[in-house]
Amino acid sequence: MSKRRKAQPILQDCPCGLPAAYADCCGRLHRGEVSATTAEQLMRSRFSAFAVRDEDYLLRSWDPETRPADIDFDPGLRWDRLEILSATAGGPFHTEGTVEFRAHYRAHGTPGELHENSRFRRDQGAWVYLDGDIEN
Ligand SMILES: [Zn+2]
């Protein structure tokens, strides 16, 4: 056995793009330790949930009115990076908000992007994703 150890990355960057480790960022929301205080934070955490394929989190952060029965993750799709373009309302004292974003992905190695304007609202105090319009 070799005495040399492989260097282990201590911090794994959070997929949402904030300069933090996943475990200290969206991981805390995914584990249910904290909840999103803004619609933008929920948006980021949902992007990360798609990236790490956390189906439970995606379903529980989805409005019960529009929530699908389950989520069909495409095994050939990898979510790479999130850009928040703009947001309206969605703050600690709001009950509704929108977040416009561009989500970059690779589908079987080919880069692509999803540009969406998402709507969020509070459901019993917690931010949830309602629906969104795909932009061009
Ligand atoms: Zn994050």
Boltz pocket constraint, residues with backbone or C-beta under 6 A from the ligand:
constraints:
  - pocket:
      binder: B
      contacts: [[A, 14], [A, 15], [A, 16], [A, 17], [A, 18], [A, 21], [A, 22], [A, 25], [A, 26], [A, 27], [A, 44], [A, 45], [A, 48]]
      max_distance: 6.0
